[in-house]
Amino acid sequence: QTSCVILGQSLTLSFFIWTLRTCTSCYQSSEDPGAFAVATNGEPFPWYHLRLPNSVIPLHYDLFVHPNLTSLDFVASEMIEILVRDTTQFIILHCKDLEIMNATLQSEEDLRDKKPGKKLHVLSYPAHEQIALLVPEKLMADLRYYVAIDFQGKLANGFEGFYKSTYRTLHGETRIIAVTDFQPTQARMAFPCFDEPLFKANFSIKIRRESRHIALSNMPKVKTIELQGGLLEDHFATTVKMSTYLVAYIVCDFNSVSGTTSSGVKVSIYASPDKWNQMHYALQASLKLLDFYEKYFDINYPLPKLDLVAIPDFGPGAMENWGLITYRETSLLFDPRTSSVSDKMWITKVIAHELAHQWFGNLVTMEWWNDIWLNEGFANYMELISVNATYPELQFDDYFFDVCYAVITRDSLNSSRPISKPAETPTQIQEMFDAVSYNKGACILNMLKDFLGEEKFQEGIIHYLKKFSYRNAKNDDLWGSLSNVSPMWNYSRLLSLKSCRIITKIKEMMTTWTLQKGIPLVVVKQDGCSLSIQQERFLEGVFKEDPEWRALFLWHIPLTYSTSSSNTIHRHILKSKTDTLDLAEKTTWVKFNVDSNGYYLVHYEGHGWDQLITQLNQNHTLLRPKDRIGLIHDAFQLVSAGRMTLDKALNLTRYLQHETSSPILLKGLSYLELLYHMMDRRNISDVSENLKRYLLWYFKQMIDTQSWSDEGSAWDRMLRSVLLRLACELGHAPCIQKATELFSQWMESSGKLNIPTDVLKIVYSVGAQTTAGWNYLLEQYELSVSSAEKNKILYALSTSRHQEKLVKLIELGMEGKVIKTQDLAALIHAIARNPKGQQLVWNFVRANWTDLLKKFDLGSFAMRTIISSTTSFFSSKDELQEVKQFFESLSAQGSHLDIFQIVLETITKNIKWLEKNLPTLRTWLLREDTRLLQYMYLHF
């Protein structure tokens, strides 16, 4: 790890002796007086913790930055106003990959009398990414001081800190911009700082640039000064009080479109000049969503402007820097010619997510990264609320199911983690940005909202935001705010059966969800008018004979249920391991987790599942649409845990022939398609062929009635895309013929023909199966200025069955010119889905591990995607052993990641699933094949 290099210091012998003498008192600040750290020059470093001491806190940063986009470096300086809370002889800051030129200290009196600053001795401790400023005289408690630091650095090559990004113009010219991305621990790569969320401060930023560029930062520009040599210096207004990871600045040559919200906030979308026509949807969405949030939170957006910038090279999907949100181009730019309805859904939800952060995360920030879910879970939850309100035609609440279902797969592994979990090192902190923080956080909030009622829940979060504005908060602060406005004993809606005798405190209930890993399984058994219910932890791939099965977990579960006799939603809080409920009248079936608002799975013992399946076949509309999705999901999850036989889950899907809801059809299709891909990857050809025949016969009418257009509702369009893609993948002749025809017309038009956006990826994928088509697509990939189109082309290229073409794609991704490095992880994931590419990319990752770590941080989302996507599909003992040996070799080198254990458990689960369910699947398909033959004999 590169240290912060200390330059320009001459250390006298007396100063060195003073340092050694005072180091003993320095250690007294540590919990363990015997512990010590050694700086890079061999001197004792006065602090050995990963977390900074709280004896000194920052109040204000005056930051000057001058990037050179030709030499790709920058010079900078800062003045940090600090408040000393406890007498100390050192100041500890974060610093990484910077050269410190000079550091001085002034007291308030020195500053007032214009006395020069006292030179500080600077020590570097790269293991903790810290520097120590040793002061010649003790800093006294309750006084303010001013630390001035001159430093310089290189613009980083990756996606963190202050880094360079490039784009190519329509004329083939490569241009460079400089951009920041600081979350979670990379502000220290751009300027020495107190780089922890608790150390909030105000920032005054000045950027020096050439006249051909513009500079952007968190706040509006207040003035520009002309300097000698044609340089300009932009001065930005002082920020509100905020954490370092939210600081942002960009030097670029972008163009923009702007609008103003009803409250007077100027909103601007920025992108490279050739993409002006792709910015308008984002502007419209941002204005609507910002207006919505101001009303919903009853708190005005606190800054005078908000910029949203499409960055050509960007690691995450987006980053919520206060007032200057940065995005991947695919997450912000909508091209009417090439962006599908799925692209529109994605862009809308990402904008909604980042705008929600302006309140959750920016205005109120978690105290430490163990509670990052307070930022990310809330932002994911607010996507649901805001997009439903502003774009009801997108039916986003149906999309929200996948938010919860995606994390259940992770949370049902023994290697899962609690939502709130200790994290100290930068790698551990990066790993907290996962499905548990984002998705599970959102899902338990949605469950709590359903439990309390929408109005009271909204009151509670407004109370939370107002109470902790410009401050930091933790889990208990949220529960306290919700309890203050929402005392549960006032709610008649919560009083049902035995729960009327229970006064449950929100904190008591919700800590069972945030401090405990896993997801509960509620087991229901009906006996006449009596329901016996019990809870246990749901674990995939763990059966009754396994020792982990009986591990004790206990949640406070806000249950909901309805019956065949009534549409009334009944409520009950299950706090104990078992309980009994009395039904008011006799019913044919009972359905728990109404509208799938609860974060739990349900298993119906006895005849419970049979009764529900019978109802679906007789009249599925008597069950709510969201309940039908929930039943399909739970059934296939229960198969993975050995609680339900696969044939019963498959029998449940038979009713889908009569289903008209697109979200439900998509959910059912996803499980059947998953089975097909599993068999295809394992080359279990008899089963995969039977599955292929079954799918094409079963969904033939739906497939054949699809138009190759962009007509219909959002969900009808998404269903069309999935059905036609699957049909072409399965070799359905009419589908391939139509796609081939469209692709040929597109090639003949030199790429100018407008193909309907929802089928564009399908057409490209079919076209990519010929050498001529594949080569032409790669040419068009280089020329396209639409990130949406490039995504579709790259996916299509990855579907080739020719390994030499897949190898070429990987080489281009590693080179980073034609295929940008930011897209490498997604490319590897796409190739791994291809049966011809799975082993290829697994071998590649093992052989190029060191080179990959030069491109991405170990704990980054990109590296975790690469690891999981190349291994999680494996399902044999030999593959498991191979992966285990590779991970063990990495651990021996000092690389430790939670994803290693997750992958090993996933492969073990896959092996068990095949052993337990393959014979059943084979038999069921043979039976369906016989039914198909009988049907054809009778009807043809």
N, C-alpha and C positions, 0 to 999 in steps of 0.2 A: 504494500500500500504506500503510495507516495505521501511523504510528509509535507507540512507547510515549511518551506525552506526559509531560513532566517538570514537575511542579507543586510549589509551595511552596519554591522555592529562591531565595535572594538571593545573587548571585555578587559577591564583592568584587573590586576591580581587582587586588589582590595575588594572589588565588587564580587569576585568569585568566592573569596573567603567569607564575605557577608552572606552570600547565597547559601553556602554550606552550613553556616552557623544558624541561619533562620529556618532551615528545612525541617528541623525537629518540631518547631512550633507549627509549621505548615501541616504536618501529619496529624496534628491534633484535630484538624477539621474532618478527618476520615473516621469511619466507624471503627476500623481496626488500626490502632496506632502502630502496629508492627508491619503493616503493609506499606509498600512503596512502589513507585514507578520511576523509570529512568528515561530522561529525555534523549533525543537523538545525539546530542553532543556529550553524553555521558554524565551530565549533572542530574541530581535528584529532581524529579518532577513533583511538584507539591500537591498533586491530586491523583488518586488512582481509580476513582469511580467512573463509570460510563456516563452517569447523570451529572450535570453541572451542580456546583454548590449554589445555595440560594442566598449567600452572604452579599452578593452584588446582583442588582437587577438593572436591565436597560430601560431607559425612559424614551430615548429618541436617537435615531440614527440619521446622520446627514451623510448621504452616500453619493459619491461622484464616480462615474464609470465612463471610460473611453475605449470602446472596442475598435480594433483595426480589422476590417473585413478582407484586407489583402494579406497581411501577415498572420492573420487568424490568432491574435492575442489581444490582451486588453491591459490597460493600466487603470488603477483606481485608488481612491482614498476614502476614508470615512472618519467621521467624528461621532463617537457614541457617548451620549449623556447617560451616566449611570448613577444609581442611588445605592449607597453602601448601607446595608441593613445591620451588619455585624462587622466590628473591627477586623481588618484582614491585611495581609501583606502581599496578596496576589489576586489576580483576576484570571479566571479560567474562561476561555472562549472556545468555540468550535472552529476548526479551520482544516481544509483539505485541498491539496494540490495547488496551493497558492504560495507565492514568494513574498515574504514580509520584508519590505525595504526599510521601514522605520516605524517606531511606535513611541509616542510621548503621552504624558499625563499632565493635565492642568486641574487645579482646584477652581471653585467658583471665583475665589479671590484672584487667582492668577489670570483667569479669563477677563475679569472685570478690569484688572490693572494692565491687561495686555502683556503679561509676562510670558516668555517662551515656555513651552512645555518641557517637563523633565523627561529625559530619555529613559525608556523602559527596557529592561532585559527580557528577552523573549525566549522561551523554551518551547520545543515542539515534542508532542507525544503522539505519533501517528497511529499507534494501536487503537487509541480512543478518538482519533481525529480531533485532538485538542491542542491548544497552545496555552501557555501560562505567561502572563505579564507580571513580572516581579517588580514591585515598586520600592523605591529607596526609603520611603517612610510609610508607616502604617496609614492605611485609609481608615478614617474615623467614621463610626456609625452615624447614621442619619444625615450625612453630608452628601452633596452631589459633586461628581468629578466628571472630567471630559477626557476620553481616550481618543487620540488621533492615530490612525494607522495608514501608512502608504503601502500598497501591495500591487502585485501584478500576477497575471496567469495566462494560460493558453485557453482559447475557446475549445471546449471538450469535443471529442469526436463522437461520443455516444448520445444519450438522450437526457442527461442529468446535469444539474448545475447550470452554468452559462455555456451554451454549446452552439455550434454552427449547424445550420440546416441549408440545404440547397434545393433549387428547383430549376427546371429547364423551360425556357420560353418556347413559344411556337416556332421561333426561328432557330431553335437548337442551341441557344446561348445558356450556359449554366450560371446562375446567380446565387449569391451567398447571403444569408441573413443570420443574425445572432439572436438567440432566444433563450429564455430561462425556463427551467422546470425544477422546482425545489422540494416538492413533496416526496417522501416525508423528511429526509435528512440531508438534502443537497444544497440548501442555501449556503452552507459552509464552504461549498466549492466555488462560490461566487464572491463572498465577502466574509471576513471573520465576524462571527456573531454568536449570540446566545441562541443556538439552534434547537430549541425545545418549545413546544406549543404554549407552555405556561408563561414564557417570558415575552409577553406582548409589549409592543412599543409603537411609537409613531415613526414614520419614515419620510424624509425629504430627499428626493432623488433628482440628480442632475445627470444627463446623458449627453456626451459629446459625439458628434457624427459628421459625416460628409453631407453636402447639400442634396445629393441624389437620393438620400435615404430619409426616412422619417423615424422618429423614436416614439414608442408607446410605453406607458407605465400604468400603475394602478389608478393614479389620479389624473385629472386633466392637466394639460400643459398650461402654465401661467405666463411664461415668456420664453423667447429665444434670443440668445446673444450671438452676434456675429463676431468671429475670432479671426486672427490672421491666418493666412493659408487657405481661406475658403471654408474653414470648419464652422459648424454651428453648435451651440450648447443649449439644450432644452432644459428648462427648470419646471418641475412638476409640483403641484400643490401637495402639502403635507397630508399624509394618509391619516385615517382614523387609527385607533389603537388596534394592532393585529399581530399575529404570530409570523415568524420569519418565513415559514413555508409558503405563505400567501403573497410574498413580495414577488413582483414580476416586472421585467422590462424586455423590450424587443427593439432591435434596429433592423429595418427592412425597407423595401420599396413597394409595399402593397397598396392596393386601391381599396376603397370602402364604399358601402352604402349605409345610410343612416336614417333613423326615425326617432320620434319622441313619444314616450309613454304619456298616459293621461295625467301623471303627476309631475311631468317635466323632465324626466331622466332621458338624456340622449343615449340611444343605443346604436352602435355601429358594428357592422360585420366587415372584417378585413380578410383579404385573400390575395394571392398573386394576381398580377394584372390580367392575365388571360382567363381568369375564372370569375369575372365580374358578373356574368349572367347566372352563376350558380349560387349567388349569395342571398337572393331575395326571399326564398322560403324561410331561411334561418332568421332573417330580420322580422318577417311577419310573426313567426312563432315566438321569438324572444319578446317582442312587444306585448303580445297577448299574455304570455306566461308571467312576465314581470308585473303586469297589471294585476293578474290573478293573485300572485303571492303577496303583494302589498295589501290587498284586501283580506286575504285569508289569514295572514299573520297579524293584521292590524298594526303593522310596523312598516313605515316607508323604507324603501331601499336607501341606505344611508349615504351613498356617494352620488355626485352629480352626473356621472356618466358610467356606461358599461360597454366595454369592447369585447367582441367575440372574434377570435383570430384563428384562421385555418393554417396550421403549421405543416409544411411539406414533410418534415421528419419529426415524428412524435411518438413516444413510447406508449403511454396509456391512451384510452379513448378520448379523454379530455382532462383538464385540470382547472379547478375553481378559483384561481388567483383573484383576489378581491378587485373587481372593476376591470380586470384584464384576463378573461377566461381564454385558455388556449385549447385547441381541439385538433385531433386528426382531421384531415380533409374529409374523410368518409363519414365523420361524425357531425359535420357542419354544412357541407356543400351539397346542394340538391340540384342535379342536372335533369331538367324535364325530358331530355332525350334518352337518358340511360339509367336514371334512378327509378327503382321499382317502388311499389307500395311498402314493401319490407324496409327499404332504405328510408322512406319517409317516416315510418314508425320508429326506426332506430334514431334518426336525427332528432325527431321530436322528443323522444324520451331522454336522450343525452343532454339536449338543451335544458329540458325540465329538471334533470338531475343537477346540473351545474348551477342553474339559477337558484334552486332550493338551497344549495350550499352557501349562497350569499348570506343566508340566515343561519342554517344549521351547519356549523363548521367555521364560518367566517365571523359572524356576529357573536355566536356562542361556540366556543371551541372546547373539545375534550381536554382534560387536564394532561393526559398522557395517552400514548398510542394504544395502550391496552383497551381503551374505550373508543377506538376509531369507529366502532359501529354507531356511536351517537351522531357522527357525521354521515357516514356512508349508508347505514341502515335507514336513517331518516330521509336522506336524499332519494334513495330507492323507493321508499314508501310514498314520498311526495310526488314522484313521477305518476303514481296511480291516481292520486287526488287531483293533481293539476291538469294532466292530459285528459282525464275524463271530463273535466269541467270546460276546458278550452277547445278540445277536439273530440267531441262525443262520437263523431262518425268513425273514429279509429277503434272504438270499443276496447279501450286499453285495459279494462278490468279483466277481460278474457286473456289478454297477454300476461297479466300478472300471475296467472297460474304457473307459468313456466319459471317465473322468478322463484317461487317456492319449490316447485318440483325439481328444479336444477340443484338446489342445495340439499334437498332430502337425500339424494343419491350420495352426497358427501357425508351428510350428518348421520347416515345409517351405517357408517363404518366405525369400527372400534377406534380407529386412528383420528376421528374427528376431534374437535376442540370446543371449549366453551366460547360463547360470543365475546366475553371479556376475559382476556388471558394475559398473564405477564409477558412483556416483550421488552428487551433491553438493547440488544445489538441492532445496528442498521439492517442486517439480514432478517432478524426476527421481526423487526418492525415492518419491513416490506412484506413478509409473509402474512401479516395481519390483513392486508388488502386482498381478501379472498371472498369466496361465496358465503362463508359464515358471517363475516362482518356486513357485507352488502345485502345478500338475499335473505338469510335467516333473520338478520336485524329488521329488515322491512316486513317480513312475514309475521314476526311476533308483535310488531307494532300494529299491523293490520288486524291481528287477532284481538289485541287489547282495545283497539277502536271499536270493533264489533261488540266486544264485551261491555264497554262503558257507554257506548252510544256516540255517534259522530260528533254531536254538538259539544258534549262534555269533554271528549277527547281533544277537540280543537281548542276549547277554553284552556285546557291543561297545557298544551304546547305553547300557546300564546303567553301564558303565565311564565313558563320556563324561559322563553326567549326574552321576555321583558326583564325578568329578574336577573338573568345572567348576561345581559347585553354587554359586549366588549370585555367579557370575562371568560373564565374557563369553568367547566362543569364536569361532573362524573355521574355514573349511573343513578346514585341515590338522589341527586338533585332533580333528575327527571321524574323519578317516582314520587318525590315530595311535591313537585308542582302538580302532578296529576291527582295526587291524593287531596291537595288543598281545594281544588275546584270540583273534585269528583268523589265525594264520600259515598262509597258503594251502598251504604245502608239506606240511602235516600231513593234508590232505584227500584221501583216496583217491577221493572222489566227484568231484574235479576233475581227476583224472588220466586223460585219455583221449587216445589217439593222440599227436600231437606235443606236446600241451600238457603232457605229463608231463615234458618237458625244459625247461619254462618256469617260472621262479619270478617271478610277477608281484606287484609291490607294489600294495597297494590305492590308495595315493595316485597312483602312476604311472598306474593304470588310470582312476581316477575323475576326475582332472583333465581327461582328454580329454572328459569329459561335462559338467563344470561350467564350464570356462574356454573352451570352444569351442561356438559356436552350431550349431544344425542337428541333423538326425537322419540316421543312416546308412541306406543301402540295401545290403543284402547280395544280390549276384547269384550264383545257383547254377546250375551246369550239370552234369548227370549224363552220364557216358560209361561205361556198364557198371558196374563196381564202383569207379569213380573219380569223385570230386566235385571240380570246380574251383570255388573261391569267391573273390569279390573284393568290396571295399567301396568305396563312393563316397557323396558327399553326395546326399541325396534332395531335389530341388527341384520343387515343383509349378509348372506353367506355364513350365518351362524345358526346352527340348528339345535334342537333340544338336547342332542347328545354332546354338544360342545360345552366346555367349562364356562365360556363367557356368557352363555345364555341366561344364567340365573343372577347375573350381576344386579345389585339393587340400585334402582334409580326411582325417584319420586318427584313428580311435578304437581303443581296446582293447575289443573286443566279446566278451562272454561268450556264445558261441553255444550253443544247444541244438537237437537235432534227433532225430526218430524216423523210422522207415521202415515200409513195408508189411509187412516181414518180422518186425518185433519191436516190442513196446511199450517196450523199453528206451530211456531218455533218454540220448543221447550228448552229451558236452560238449567244447567246444573254444574256446580263446581266440584270436580273430583279431586280431593286432596289426599285421600288414603289409597292404599293399594287396591282395595276392593270396595264395592258399594252395591246397593240394590235400589232400583227405581220401580215405582208402581205406576202402571199405565192407567189412564182414566177409562179406557175402553179397549175392547178386543181389536187387534189390528193384524193385517196379513204380514206387513213388514215394517221395520223401523230403519230409518236412515240417519246416522249420526254425522256430525260435522256439516251442518247445513250451509250450502253455498261454498263449501270448502274454505271457510274463513279461518278455521282453526289449524294450528301447526301440529297436527298429529295424524296418524293413520288409524284405520278402524278395521277390525276383523270380526266378522259375524260367524259365530260358531253354530253348530247344529244345522238347521235348515235356513239360516239367515241369508246366506249368499244365494241359495237356490231360489228363495222367494223373490229376491231383488232381480235376479236374472229372468225369472218368469215374467215379472212386471215389465221389464225392458222389452221383452219379446211381444208381450200382449199390447201394451200401450206405454211407450217410453216417455210420453209427454206428461204423465202423472208425476214423474220425478223432475225436479228443477234441472235446467241445463247444466248449471255448475255442479250439481250433485251427480249428474251422469259422467261428467269429466272426472270427478273425484273417485267414482266407483271404478272406472277404467284404470286410473293411476294406482289406486290402492291394491287392486287385484294383482297387477303385474309386480308391484313391490312385494306383496306377500308371497308370490311364487319364489322370489329371490331369497326369502327367509324360510322357505319350506313350510309356510303356514297355509298355502293353497296349492293345489295341483295345477300345472300349466294348462291342462285341457279345460279346466273350469274357467280359467281366465280367458282362454281363447273362445270358449263357448259364449262368454259374456259379450265378446266383440261382434258376434253374428248379427246382433240387432242393428249394427251400423248401416246395413243395407237400407234401413228405413229412416235413418237419422238425417235431418236437414240442417243441423247447426254446424257451420264450418269449423269453429274451434274444437268441437267434440270429435268431428271426423279427423281432424289433424292429429289429435291426441291418440285416437285409436290407430291411425295409420303409422304413427311414429313408433309404436311398440311392435307392430307387425314388420315394419321395415327394419327395425333393430334386429329382430330375429333373422331376417333374411341376410343382412350384412354379417352377422355372427357366423352363420353357416357358410357363407361365401368365402369369408376370410379363412375359415378352418378347412376350406375345400371339402366340405361334407356335401358332395355334389348331389346325391339322391335327395337329400332333404332340401337343399337350396333350390333345386329344380322344381320340386313339388310346391315349395313356398312361392316360387315365382309364378307357377301356373295358378295357384290358389289366388294370389293377389290380383293377377290380371283378370281372372274370371270374376272374382268377388266384387272388384271395383270397376269392372268393364263399363257399365252403364254410366257411371260418374265420369270416367276418363273420356269416353267417346262423346259426351255432351259438352265437354269443355271447349270454349272458343279460344283461339290464339290471339287474345286481345287484352286490353287493360280495362275491360268493362266490369261493373259490379261493385259491391261494397268492398271495404278493405279486406275483410276476412274471406270473402268469396275469391278475391284475387290471390290471396296467399294460398288458399286451398288449391286453386288452379295451378299455381307454380309448383306446388308439391306433387300433385297428382300427375302432371305432365312430365316433371323431372323423373319421378319414379317409373312411369310408364316407359320412357325412353331408356332409362337405366336397365329395365327388365327386358328390353329388346322388343317392345310392342311395335309392330311394323308400321301402323298408321302414324304413330308418334314420330318415329325416326324419319319416315318419309317427309312429313310436314316440316320438321326441323331442318332436314337436309335441304329441302327446297328453299326455305327462308335463308339459310346460311349461304347457299349458292348465289341467291339474288343479292345478298349483302356484299359478298366478295366481288360480284360483277359490278356493283355500284361504287367500288373502291371505298367501302365502309360508310357510304353516305345514306344508305337506306335506313329509315327509321323502323326498327323492329319493336313491337310492343315490349315495354320495359319488364313486365312480369315474366315474360318467356325468354328474355334475352340470354340469361345464363344457360338455359336449356339448349337454345339454338347454338350457342358457342360450344357447349360441351359435346354436342353431337358432331359439330364441325371439326372439333379438335381430334377426332378419332382417325382422320386421314393425315398423312404427312404434309400434304399441301395446306390443308386447313390449319394444322397446328402451327406451321411456319408463318402463315399469314396472320394468325392471331397474335403470335409473338411480335411481329412487325407492328401491328395495330396497338399492342400494349405499349410499345415505346412511344408511339405518336399521340396516344390519347391524352387529353387534358382533363378527362373526367375520372376522378378517383373511384366513383361508383362503377364505371365501365371497366376500369383496370382491375378492380376486385373480381368482377364477373369473368373477365378473360383469364386471370390468374387461376381461378378455380377450375375453369374449363381446361386449361393447359395441364393442370394436376391430375385430370381424370384419364390421361393417355395410358394405354396398356403397354406402351413401349418404354422399357426401363431407361434406355439411353436418353430419351427426352426428359424423363424425370430427373436423371442425373444432371442434365444441362440446366434445368430449373434451379436445382440446389446450388450449382456452381454460380449461377447468376445472382442468387440470393446472398451467397457468401461474399461475392465481389461487391455488391451493394450499389451498383450503378444503374443497370437496367431495372432490376428488381431491388427496391430500396431495403436497407437493413431492417427498417421498422416492420416490413412485411414478411421477414424470414420465418418467424415463429408461426404465423398463420399459414404460410406456404408448407412448412414441415407438417403441420397439423392436417392440411388438405391431402398431401401425398400419403400420409399415414392411413387415411381413410380408404385409400385405393389399395385393393388386395395386392396389386403388383408393386406397390410402393412401401408397404409396411415394413418389411425386413430391410429394404434399402435405406430408409431414413433412420431406422434403429442402428444399423451398422455405421451410418454416417455420424450420428450423434456421438457414439462411443469413440470413433476415430478422431473426431474434431472437437472434443469437449473443451480443450484448452483454448482453441480459437473462438469458440462460442462465448466463453467467459470473457474474452477481450471485447466482445460486442455488447454483452448484456451482463448486468450484475447477477450474482448467484441467486439471490432471493427475488429477483424481478418477476413480474407476471410473464414476461417473454420466456424466461428460462423454465419456469414452472409449466408453461404451456408446452414447451418443447419436450420436457421430461414426460409429462403425462400423456401427451398425444402419441408419442412413439412407443409407449409401453402398455397403456391401459387396455388395449384391445387384445393383448395376449391371453391365451387360455389353455396353455399346456404346462406341465411340470418342468419340462426342459427349458421353456421360455422363462418361467419363474426363476429357475436356478440361475439362468444367464443374467437376468436383471438384478437379482440379489447380489451376485458376484461383482457386477459393475458398481452398484451402489456401495458395497463394502469397500471397494478400491477407492471410491471418492471420499468415503468417511475416513479412510486411512490417510488421505491427503489433507484432512481438516475440513472437508465440505459436509455440512450437516443441514438437511432440509426436511421439513415435515412431509413434503410431497413424496419423499422416498418411501415412507411407511404407508402413505395413502395408496401409492401405486402397487406395492407388494400385496396389500390387503385386497385391492381391486382385482389383481390377477388371480389370487387365491379364490376369491369369490367367483370369478369367471370359470375357473376349473371345476369348482363344486357345482355351479349351475349346470354346466354341460353334463357332468356325471349323473346329476339327479334328474335332469329334464329332457335330455336328448332322446331317450327311448320314447317318452311320452309324446314329444313333438312329432317324431317319426310316425308313430301309430295314429295320432290325431290327423295328420296330413293324409295318410293312406285312407282313412275313413272318409275324409272330405273329398278325396279324389274319387272314391266310389260313389259318393253322393252326386258329384259333378257328372260322372258318366251316366248315372241313372237319370239325372235331370235332362241331360242332352238327348238320351235315348227317347224319353217321353215327349220332349218338346221339338225335336227335329226329325 
